[in-house]
Amino acid sequence: MQMKMFHSALGLLVLTSSTLMIEVSAVGLHLTVSGKPKLGILVLHHLIGVAVAFVNRWREWRKCISDAGKVMKQSGIQVSETSPPVI
């Protein structure tokens, strides 16, 4: 995992990247209604990598089930009650 930090006059910006998720966090000081400083954190998650990994796993799982069904048909096992056994 790579981690990069950038400092600015407004606050701290942290960029974190990994193979599954990229997270961007911005930390800064904000004033409340009473005038007191309050630490505010804005976080933005890019879940594109997570979604892609999930879809790839889903496709692999479906392919595995499909391959198992083909093997069952070729070996002569009845796949369902409505279909005749394949020999």
C-alpha positions as CSV (number, residue, x, y, z in Angstrom):
1,M,0.0,0.0,0.0
2,Q,1.3,3.4,-0.9
3,M,0.6,6.4,1.2
4,K,1.3,10.0,0.2
5,M,0.7,13.1,2.4
6,F,0.4,16.6,1.2
7,H,0.4,19.6,3.6
8,S,-1.2,22.9,2.7
9,A,-2.1,26.1,4.5
10,L,-5.7,25.1,4.7
11,G,-5.1,21.7,6.3
12,L,-3.8,18.2,5.6
13,L,-4.6,16.1,2.6
14,V,-3.9,12.4,2.8
15,L,-4.0,10.2,-0.3
16,T,-4.0,6.5,0.2
17,S,-4.0,4.0,-2.6
18,S,-4.2,0.2,-2.7
19,T,-5.3,-2.4,-5.2
20,L,-8.8,-2.5,-3.9
21,M,-9.7,1.0,-2.7
22,I,-8.4,4.6,-3.1
23,E,-9.3,6.9,-0.2
24,V,-8.9,10.6,-0.2
25,S,-9.2,12.4,3.1
26,A,-9.1,16.1,3.7
27,V,-8.5,17.4,7.2
28,G,-8.9,21.1,8.0
29,L,-9.9,23.6,10.6
30,H,-13.3,25.2,10.4
31,L,-14.9,27.8,12.7
32,T,-18.1,27.0,14.5
33,V,-20.9,29.5,15.0
34,S,-19.3,30.5,18.3
35,G,-16.0,31.2,16.6
36,K,-14.1,28.3,18.1
37,P,-12.0,26.2,15.7
38,K,-13.3,22.8,15.0
39,L,-11.4,20.0,13.2
40,G,-13.4,18.8,10.2
41,I,-12.7,15.7,8.2
42,L,-14.0,15.2,4.7
43,V,-13.6,11.7,3.3
44,L,-14.2,10.5,-0.2
45,H,-14.0,6.8,-1.0
46,H,-13.5,5.6,-4.5
47,L,-14.9,2.1,-4.5
48,I,-14.3,1.4,-8.1
49,G,-11.6,-1.0,-7.3
50,V,-13.8,-2.9,-4.8
51,A,-16.6,-3.0,-7.3
52,V,-14.4,-4.4,-10.0
53,A,-12.9,-7.0,-7.7
54,F,-16.5,-8.1,-6.7
55,V,-17.6,-8.4,-10.3
56,N,-14.6,-10.4,-11.2
57,R,-15.2,-12.8,-8.3
58,W,-18.9,-13.0,-9.4
59,R,-17.9,-13.9,-13.0
60,E,-15.5,-16.5,-11.8
61,W,-18.1,-18.0,-9.5
62,R,-20.7,-18.1,-12.3
63,K,-18.2,-19.7,-14.7
64,C,-17.4,-22.3,-12.1
65,I,-21.1,-23.2,-11.7
66,S,-21.5,-23.2,-15.5
67,D,-18.5,-25.6,-15.9
68,A,-19.9,-27.8,-13.2
69,G,-23.3,-28.0,-15.0
70,K,-21.5,-29.0,-18.2
71,V,-19.6,-31.8,-16.4
72,M,-22.9,-33.0,-14.9
73,K,-24.6,-33.1,-18.3
74,Q,-21.6,-35.0,-19.9
75,S,-21.5,-37.6,-17.1
76,G,-25.2,-38.7,-17.5
77,I,-26.6,-37.1,-14.3
78,Q,-30.1,-35.7,-14.5
79,V,-29.8,-31.9,-14.0
80,S,-33.4,-31.2,-13.1
81,E,-36.7,-33.1,-12.7
82,T,-38.1,-31.7,-15.9
83,S,-35.1,-32.5,-18.1
84,P,-34.4,-36.1,-19.2
85,P,-31.1,-37.6,-18.0
86,V,-28.2,-37.0,-20.5
87,I,-26.2,-40.2,-21.3
